[in-house]
Amino acid sequence: MFELIKSMTFALVMVPVVTAGILCLIYGFGELFNMISRIGHSEK
């Protein structure tokens, strides 16, 4: 029973952590592509 509670707690803790990580990755890629597109536009 304790193992089940422990694994459930671990899952509940990991869900927001993983969600935040994915959001940070998406935001980071967005910033990266914005920088690349700015460099491309400034050359023209």
C-alpha distance matrix in Angstrom:
0.0 3.8 5.4 5.2 6.5 8.7 10.1 10.8 12.5 14.4 15.5 16.7 18.5 20.1 21.5 24.1 24.9 25.7 27.6 29.6 30.3 31.6 33.7 35.2 36.1 37.8 39.7 40.7 42.0 43.9 45.5 46.4 48.1 49.9 51.3 52.4 54.0 55.8 57.2 58.4 60.1 61.8 63.5 65.3
3.8 0.0 3.8 5.4 5.1 6.0 8.6 9.8 10.5 12.2 14.2 15.2 16.4 18.2 20.1 22.4 22.9 24.0 26.1 27.8 28.4 30.1 32.2 33.3 34.3 36.3 37.9 38.8 40.4 42.3 43.7 44.6 46.5 48.2 49.5 50.7 52.5 54.1 55.4 56.7 58.5 60.0 61.8 63.7
5.4 3.8 0.0 3.8 5.5 5.0 6.1 8.5 9.8 10.4 12.2 14.2 15.2 16.3 18.4 21.1 21.2 21.9 24.3 26.1 26.4 27.9 30.3 31.3 32.1 34.1 36.0 36.6 38.0 40.2 41.6 42.3 44.1 46.1 47.3 48.2 50.1 51.9 53.1 54.3 56.2 57.8 59.4 61.3
5.2 5.4 3.8 0.0 3.8 5.4 5.2 6.1 8.6 9.8 10.5 12.2 14.2 15.2 16.6 19.5 20.2 20.6 22.6 24.8 25.4 26.5 28.8 30.3 31.0 32.7 34.7 35.7 36.9 38.8 40.6 41.4 43.0 44.8 46.3 47.3 48.9 50.8 52.2 53.2 55.0 56.8 58.4 60.1
6.5 5.1 5.5 3.8 0.0 3.8 5.5 5.1 6.1 8.5 9.8 10.4 12.2 14.1 15.5 17.9 18.8 19.9 21.6 23.4 24.4 25.9 27.7 29.1 30.3 32.0 33.6 34.7 36.3 38.0 39.5 40.6 42.4 44.0 45.4 46.7 48.3 49.9 51.4 52.7 54.3 56.0 57.8 59.6
8.7 6.0 5.0 5.4 3.8 0.0 3.8 5.5 5.2 6.2 8.7 9.9 10.6 12.2 14.5 16.7 16.9 18.1 20.3 21.8 22.4 24.2 26.3 27.3 28.4 30.4 32.0 32.7 34.4 36.4 37.7 38.6 40.5 42.2 43.4 44.7 46.5 48.1 49.4 50.8 52.5 54.0 55.8 57.7
10.1 8.6 6.1 5.2 5.5 3.8 0.0 3.8 5.4 5.0 6.1 8.6 9.8 10.4 12.3 15.2 15.4 15.8 18.2 20.2 20.5 21.9 24.2 25.4 26.1 28.1 30.0 30.7 32.1 34.1 35.7 36.4 38.2 40.1 41.4 42.4 44.2 46.0 47.2 48.4 50.2 51.9 53.6 55.4
10.8 9.8 8.5 6.1 5.1 5.5 3.8 0.0 3.8 5.4 5.1 6.1 8.6 9.8 10.7 13.5 14.6 15.2 16.8 19.0 20.0 21.1 23.0 24.7 25.7 27.2 29.0 30.2 31.6 33.3 35.0 36.1 37.6 39.3 40.9 42.1 43.5 45.3 46.9 48.0 49.5 51.3 53.2 54.8
12.5 10.5 9.8 8.6 6.1 5.2 5.4 3.8 0.0 3.8 5.4 5.1 6.1 8.5 10.1 12.0 12.8 14.4 16.0 17.5 18.7 20.4 22.0 23.3 24.7 26.5 27.8 29.0 30.8 32.4 33.7 35.0 36.8 38.3 39.7 41.1 42.7 44.2 45.7 47.1 48.6 50.2 52.2 54.0
14.4 12.2 10.4 9.8 8.5 6.2 5.0 5.4 3.8 0.0 3.8 5.5 5.2 6.1 8.7 11.0 10.8 11.9 14.3 15.8 16.3 18.1 20.2 21.1 22.2 24.3 25.8 26.6 28.3 30.2 31.5 32.4 34.4 36.1 37.3 38.5 40.3 41.9 43.2 44.6 46.3 47.8 49.6 51.5
15.5 14.2 12.2 10.5 9.8 8.7 6.1 5.1 5.4 3.8 0.0 3.8 5.4 5.1 6.2 9.4 10.0 10.2 12.1 14.4 15.0 16.2 18.3 19.8 20.7 22.3 24.2 25.3 26.6 28.4 30.1 31.0 32.7 34.4 35.9 37.0 38.6 40.4 41.8 43.0 44.6 46.4 48.2 49.8
16.7 15.2 14.2 12.2 10.4 9.9 8.6 6.1 5.1 5.5 3.8 0.0 3.8 5.6 5.5 7.5 9.3 10.5 11.4 13.3 14.9 16.2 17.5 19.2 20.7 22.1 23.5 25.0 26.6 28.0 29.6 31.0 32.6 33.9 35.6 37.1 38.4 39.9 41.7 42.9 44.3 46.0 48.0 49.6
18.5 16.4 15.2 14.2 12.2 10.6 9.8 8.6 6.1 5.2 5.4 3.8 0.0 3.8 5.7 6.4 6.9 9.1 10.7 11.6 12.9 15.0 16.3 17.3 19.1 20.9 21.9 23.1 25.1 26.6 27.8 29.1 31.1 32.4 33.7 35.3 36.9 38.2 39.8 41.4 42.8 44.2 46.3 48.1
20.1 18.2 16.3 15.2 14.1 12.2 10.4 9.8 8.5 6.1 5.1 5.6 3.8 0.0 3.8 5.8 5.0 5.9 8.4 9.8 10.3 12.1 14.1 15.1 16.3 18.3 19.8 20.6 22.3 24.2 25.5 26.5 28.4 30.0 31.3 32.7 34.4 35.9 37.3 38.7 40.3 41.9 43.7 45.6
21.5 20.1 18.4 16.6 15.5 14.5 12.3 10.7 10.1 8.7 6.2 5.5 5.7 3.8 0.0 3.9 5.5 5.3 6.1 8.6 9.9 10.7 12.3 14.2 15.4 16.6 18.3 19.8 21.2 22.6 24.4 25.7 27.2 28.7 30.4 31.7 33.0 34.7 36.4 37.5 38.9 40.7 42.7 44.3
24.1 22.4 21.1 19.5 17.9 16.7 15.2 13.5 12.0 11.0 9.4 7.5 6.4 5.8 3.9 0.0 3.8 5.5 4.9 5.9 8.4 9.8 10.3 12.0 14.1 15.2 16.2 17.9 19.8 20.8 22.2 23.9 25.6 26.7 28.4 30.1 31.3 32.6 34.5 35.9 37.1 38.7 40.9 42.5
24.9 22.9 21.2 20.2 18.8 16.9 15.4 14.6 12.8 10.8 10.0 9.3 6.9 5.0 5.5 3.8 0.0 3.8 5.5 5.2 6.1 8.7 9.9 10.5 12.3 14.4 15.3 16.2 18.3 19.9 21.0 22.3 24.4 25.6 26.9 28.5 30.2 31.4 33.0 34.6 36.0 37.4 39.5 41.3
25.7 24.0 21.9 20.6 19.9 18.1 15.8 15.2 14.4 11.9 10.2 10.5 9.1 5.9 5.3 5.5 3.8 0.0 3.8 5.5 5.0 6.2 8.6 9.8 10.5 12.4 14.2 15.1 16.5 18.3 19.9 20.8 22.6 24.3 25.7 26.9 28.5 30.2 31.6 32.9 34.5 36.2 38.0 39.7
27.6 26.1 24.3 22.6 21.6 20.3 18.2 16.8 16.0 14.3 12.1 11.4 10.7 8.4 6.1 4.9 5.5 3.8 0.0 3.8 5.4 5.2 6.2 8.6 9.9 10.7 12.3 14.1 15.5 16.6 18.4 19.9 21.3 22.6 24.5 25.9 27.0 28.6 30.5 31.6 32.9 34.7 36.8 38.3
29.6 27.8 26.1 24.8 23.4 21.8 20.2 19.0 17.5 15.8 14.4 13.3 11.6 9.8 8.6 5.9 5.2 5.5 3.8 0.0 3.8 5.5 5.1 6.1 8.6 9.9 10.4 12.0 14.2 15.2 16.4 18.1 19.9 20.9 22.5 24.2 25.6 26.8 28.6 30.2 31.4 32.8 35.1 36.8
30.3 28.4 26.4 25.4 24.4 22.4 20.5 20.0 18.7 16.3 15.0 14.9 12.9 10.3 9.9 8.4 6.1 5.0 5.4 3.8 0.0 3.8 5.5 5.1 6.2 8.7 9.9 10.3 12.3 14.2 15.3 16.3 18.3 19.9 21.0 22.5 24.2 25.6 27.1 28.5 30.1 31.6 33.5 35.4
31.6 30.1 27.9 26.5 25.9 24.2 21.9 21.1 20.4 18.1 16.2 16.2 15.0 12.1 10.7 9.8 8.7 6.2 5.2 5.5 3.8 0.0 3.8 5.4 5.0 6.2 8.6 9.7 10.6 12.3 14.3 15.2 16.5 18.3 20.0 21.1 22.4 24.3 25.9 26.9 28.5 30.3 32.1 33.7
33.7 32.2 30.3 28.8 27.7 26.3 24.2 23.0 22.0 20.2 18.3 17.5 16.3 14.1 12.3 10.3 9.9 8.6 6.2 5.1 5.5 3.8 0.0 3.8 5.4 5.1 6.1 8.5 9.9 10.5 12.3 14.1 15.4 16.5 18.4 20.0 21.0 22.5 24.5 25.7 26.8 28.6 30.8 32.2
35.2 33.3 31.3 30.3 29.1 27.3 25.4 24.7 23.3 21.1 19.8 19.2 17.3 15.1 14.2 12.0 10.5 9.8 8.6 6.1 5.1 5.4 3.8 0.0 3.8 5.5 5.1 5.9 8.5 9.7 10.5 12.0 14.2 15.2 16.4 18.3 19.8 20.9 22.6 24.2 25.6 26.9 29.1 30.9
36.1 34.3 32.1 31.0 30.3 28.4 26.1 25.7 24.7 22.2 20.7 20.7 19.1 16.3 15.4 14.1 12.3 10.5 9.9 8.6 6.2 5.0 5.4 3.8 0.0 3.8 5.5 5.0 6.1 8.5 9.9 10.4 12.2 14.1 15.3 16.4 18.2 19.9 21.2 22.4 24.2 25.8 27.5 29.3
37.8 36.3 34.1 32.7 32.0 30.4 28.1 27.2 26.5 24.3 22.3 22.1 20.9 18.3 16.6 15.2 14.4 12.4 10.7 9.9 8.7 6.2 5.1 5.5 3.8 0.0 3.8 5.4 5.2 6.1 8.7 9.8 10.6 12.3 14.3 15.3 16.4 18.3 20.1 21.0 22.3 24.3 26.2 27.6
39.7 37.9 36.0 34.7 33.6 32.0 30.0 29.0 27.8 25.8 24.2 23.5 21.9 19.8 18.3 16.2 15.3 14.2 12.3 10.4 9.9 8.6 6.1 5.1 5.5 3.8 0.0 3.8 5.5 5.0 6.3 8.6 10.0 10.5 12.4 14.3 15.3 16.5 18.6 20.0 21.0 22.6 24.8 26.4
40.7 38.8 36.6 35.7 34.7 32.7 30.7 30.2 29.0 26.6 25.3 25.0 23.1 20.6 19.8 17.9 16.2 15.1 14.1 12.0 10.3 9.7 8.5 5.9 5.0 5.4 3.8 0.0 3.8 5.4 5.2 6.1 8.7 9.9 10.7 12.4 14.3 15.4 16.8 18.5 20.0 21.3 23.2 25.3
42.0 40.4 38.0 36.9 36.3 34.4 32.1 31.6 30.8 28.3 26.6 26.6 25.1 22.3 21.2 19.8 18.3 16.5 15.5 14.2 12.3 10.6 9.9 8.5 6.1 5.2 5.5 3.8 0.0 3.8 5.5 4.9 6.1 8.5 9.9 10.5 12.1 14.1 15.4 16.4 18.2 20.0 21.6 23.3
43.9 42.3 40.2 38.8 38.0 36.4 34.1 33.3 32.4 30.2 28.4 28.0 26.6 24.2 22.6 20.8 19.9 18.3 16.6 15.2 14.2 12.3 10.5 9.7 8.5 6.1 5.0 5.4 3.8 0.0 3.8 5.4 5.3 6.1 8.7 9.9 10.5 12.2 14.3 15.3 16.3 18.3 20.4 21.7
45.5 43.7 41.6 40.6 39.5 37.7 35.7 35.0 33.7 31.5 30.1 29.6 27.8 25.5 24.4 22.2 21.0 19.9 18.4 16.4 15.3 14.3 12.3 10.5 9.9 8.7 6.3 5.2 5.5 3.8 0.0 3.8 5.5 5.0 6.2 8.7 9.9 10.5 12.4 14.3 15.3 16.5 18.8 20.6
46.4 44.6 42.3 41.4 40.6 38.6 36.4 36.1 35.0 32.4 31.0 31.0 29.1 26.5 25.7 23.9 22.3 20.8 19.9 18.1 16.3 15.2 14.1 12.0 10.4 9.8 8.6 6.1 4.9 5.4 3.8 0.0 3.8 5.4 5.2 6.3 8.7 9.9 10.8 12.5 14.4 15.6 17.2 19.4
48.1 46.5 44.1 43.0 42.4 40.5 38.2 37.6 36.8 34.4 32.7 32.6 31.1 28.4 27.2 25.6 24.4 22.6 21.3 19.9 18.3 16.5 15.4 14.2 12.2 10.6 10.0 8.7 6.1 5.3 5.5 3.8 0.0 3.8 5.4 5.0 6.0 8.5 9.8 10.4 12.1 14.1 15.7 17.2
49.9 48.2 46.1 44.8 44.0 42.2 40.1 39.3 38.3 36.1 34.4 33.9 32.4 30.0 28.7 26.7 25.6 24.3 22.6 20.9 19.9 18.3 16.5 15.2 14.1 12.3 10.5 9.9 8.5 6.1 5.0 5.4 3.8 0.0 3.8 5.5 5.2 6.1 8.6 9.8 10.5 12.2 14.5 15.9
51.3 49.5 47.3 46.3 45.4 43.4 41.4 40.9 39.7 37.3 35.9 35.6 33.7 31.3 30.4 28.4 26.9 25.7 24.5 22.5 21.0 20.0 18.4 16.4 15.3 14.3 12.4 10.7 9.9 8.7 6.2 5.2 5.4 3.8 0.0 3.8 5.5 5.1 6.3 8.7 10.0 10.6 12.7 15.0
52.4 50.7 48.2 47.3 46.7 44.7 42.4 42.1 41.1 38.5 37.0 37.1 35.3 32.7 31.7 30.1 28.5 26.9 25.9 24.2 22.5 21.1 20.0 18.3 16.4 15.3 14.3 12.4 10.5 9.9 8.7 6.3 5.0 5.5 3.8 0.0 3.8 5.5 5.2 6.2 8.7 10.1 11.1 13.3
54.0 52.5 50.1 48.9 48.3 46.5 44.2 43.5 42.7 40.3 38.6 38.4 36.9 34.4 33.0 31.3 30.2 28.5 27.0 25.6 24.2 22.4 21.0 19.8 18.2 16.4 15.3 14.3 12.1 10.5 9.9 8.7 6.0 5.2 5.5 3.8 0.0 3.8 5.4 5.0 6.1 8.6 10.2 11.3
55.8 54.1 51.9 50.8 49.9 48.1 46.0 45.3 44.2 41.9 40.4 39.9 38.2 35.9 34.7 32.6 31.4 30.2 28.6 26.8 25.6 24.3 22.5 20.9 19.9 18.3 16.5 15.4 14.1 12.2 10.5 9.9 8.5 6.1 5.1 5.5 3.8 0.0 3.8 5.4 5.1 6.1 8.8 10.4
57.2 55.4 53.1 52.2 51.4 49.4 47.2 46.9 45.7 43.2 41.8 41.7 39.8 37.3 36.4 34.5 33.0 31.6 30.5 28.6 27.1 25.9 24.5 22.6 21.2 20.1 18.6 16.8 15.4 14.3 12.4 10.8 9.8 8.6 6.3 5.2 5.4 3.8 0.0 3.8 5.5 5.3 6.6 9.3
58.4 56.7 54.3 53.2 52.7 50.8 48.4 48.0 47.1 44.6 43.0 42.9 41.4 38.7 37.5 35.9 34.6 32.9 31.6 30.2 28.5 26.9 25.7 24.2 22.4 21.0 20.0 18.5 16.4 15.3 14.3 12.5 10.4 9.8 8.7 6.2 5.0 5.4 3.8 0.0 3.8 5.6 5.6 7.1
60.1 58.5 56.2 55.0 54.3 52.5 50.2 49.5 48.6 46.3 44.6 44.3 42.8 40.3 38.9 37.1 36.0 34.5 32.9 31.4 30.1 28.5 26.8 25.6 24.2 22.3 21.0 20.0 18.2 16.3 15.3 14.4 12.1 10.5 10.0 8.7 6.1 5.1 5.5 3.8 0.0 3.8 5.5 5.6
61.8 60.0 57.8 56.8 56.0 54.0 51.9 51.3 50.2 47.8 46.4 46.0 44.2 41.9 40.7 38.7 37.4 36.2 34.7 32.8 31.6 30.3 28.6 26.9 25.8 24.3 22.6 21.3 20.0 18.3 16.5 15.6 14.1 12.2 10.6 10.1 8.6 6.1 5.3 5.6 3.8 0.0 3.8 5.6
63.5 61.8 59.4 58.4 57.8 55.8 53.6 53.2 52.2 49.6 48.2 48.0 46.3 43.7 42.7 40.9 39.5 38.0 36.8 35.1 33.5 32.1 30.8 29.1 27.5 26.2 24.8 23.2 21.6 20.4 18.8 17.2 15.7 14.5 12.7 11.1 10.2 8.8 6.6 5.6 5.5 3.8 0.0 3.8
65.3 63.7 61.3 60.1 59.6 57.7 55.4 54.8 54.0 51.5 49.8 49.6 48.1 45.6 44.3 42.5 41.3 39.7 38.3 36.8 35.4 33.7 32.2 30.9 29.3 27.6 26.4 25.3 23.3 21.7 20.6 19.4 17.2 15.9 15.0 13.3 11.3 10.4 9.3 7.1 5.6 5.6 3.8 0.0
